[in-house]
């Protein structure tokens, strides 16, 4: 399902271009030809995440791999967060405009410890349970085909202190 962002990006949303994925260097690969679909997620607003060199390098490396697609997602600004919640629209990746639950893998870049709480907000906006135990329980508790698919969630970054390692194990 592709999110209809034209209904979300109304005049009350500041800087709507940050949600379009049309900037120079953005990769728009065909969804149906990929066997593995990644979302690299930076738990900050677009301007902070898109300028992170590590985030850019991983994005380019993954998109050069055959049969792999990598989109990006960022924590929206407060105005779009409010609209996503009000319309019950899940957080989406900027290139494909698909909900994060449509992807096989959601990876988070952790550049500093304060970003950890933004990961929780991002997962909540995406409709992804916060812990692997909750995701596993939901996946095994349903016997119907309508059970939501939850991607593999991981986090990593240059910070190697105890809090970041603990957080990575949680997800």
N, C-alpha and C positions, 0 to 999 in steps of 0.2 A: 504494500500500500504506500503510495506516495502522498506526503503531506501537502495539502493545498495551501502553500505559503502565501499566495495572493490574497487569501482571506485573513491571514494573520498580519501581514505587513501593511497596515493601514496608516494614515497620517499621524496617528498617535504613537507610533513606534519610531524612536530616534535611531538614526543611522541604519536604515533597513538593508543597505548593501552588505553589511557584515554577515547577513544570513543567506546570501545568494550563491556563494561559491563560484563567482565568475571572474575572480581576479587572475592576473597573469600567472601561469604555472599551475593552475587548478587542473586536476585530472578528472575527466568525465569518461569513465570506462563503461562499456555496456554491462548492465546488471546481470543479464541472463547468461553471459559467456564466462562469468567468474565461478570458480569452484570453491574459493575461500574469499569471504568478504570481511574486511577489517574496518573498524572505525577507530582512528586515533583521536582521542579526546583530550583536550586541554581544559582543565577545570577552572578556567578564567574566561573573561570576555574575549571576543575575537581579536581585538587589537593586541592583547598581551600574548595570547596563544599563537597567533599566526606569525608573530615576530620571533618566536623561539626557534633558534637554529636547529636544535636537536629534533624538535617536532617536524620541521621542514625536511630534514635529512631522512628520517624514518619514513615519512610520507612518500618521498620520491623513491626510496629503495623498494618499498612494498609495491608501489605501482609499476615498477619496472619488471616485476616477476610475472611470468606468464600465468594466466588463469587466476590471478589474484587481483582484487579490487580493494583499494583503500580510500575511504572517505574521511573527512574530518568533522568533528563536532566540538563545540565550545559551550561553556555555560553562558546562557543568554544574559543580557542586561535585565534589570528589574522590570522594565516595561513589558518585554516579551515573556518573561517568566510569569507575570500576572496573567497575560493573555493565554498562554499555554494552559495554565491551571483553570482559568475561567471556561475555556472551550474544551477542556479535557483532551487536549492534543498532546501526544507524546513528543519529547525532544527528538529532533531529527538531525541527520547528517547534512552538511551544507551542499555537497555535490549532488547526491542522488535524491535528497529530500525525503529519505526513508527513515522511519523510526529506528532508534538504536536496537530495538528488539528484532529487527529484520536481519541483523548482521550475525556472523558466526563468532566474531571476536571483538570485544570492546577493550581497547587499551588506553590507560590513563598515563599522562606524563606528570610526574611529581617533581616539581622544581624546588619546592620549599614546603615546610610542614604545614603552613596555614592553608595550603591547597587541599589538604585532606578533607576538611569539612565541605569544601566545594564538590568533592567527589560524591559525597552523600547526597547533596542537592541535585547533582547531575543524574545520578542513578534514580532518584525519586522522580524527577521530571520525565525520565525515560520510561518509567513504569517497570524498572528492573529491581527485584528484591535486593536489599542491601548486602546480605551475606550469601556465601556459597551454600550454606546449609538451607537457607530459605529458598534459594533457587532450586536446589536438589529436591527438597520436600515438595515444592509445587510441581516439579516435573514428574515425580513418581506418584503423586497423589491422584492424578486424573487419569481416567481410562478413556477419555474422549479425544478426538482429533482436534478439538478446538482449544486444547491446552496451549497457553502461550509458550513460545520458544524463548529461552533466555540464553544470551550469548555467554561465552567464556569471558570472564572479566579479569583483567590483570592491571597492575600498576607498577611503574618503575621510574627511576630517575637517578640523578647524580647523588642525591642525599642518601647516605647509608647509615644514619643513626637508628637507634632502637625503635623510635615511634614509626618511622617509615617502614621498617621491616615488619613490624607488628601489623600495620595497616595493610600491607601487601598480602600477608597471610590471611587476613580477615576476608578479603575479596576473593 
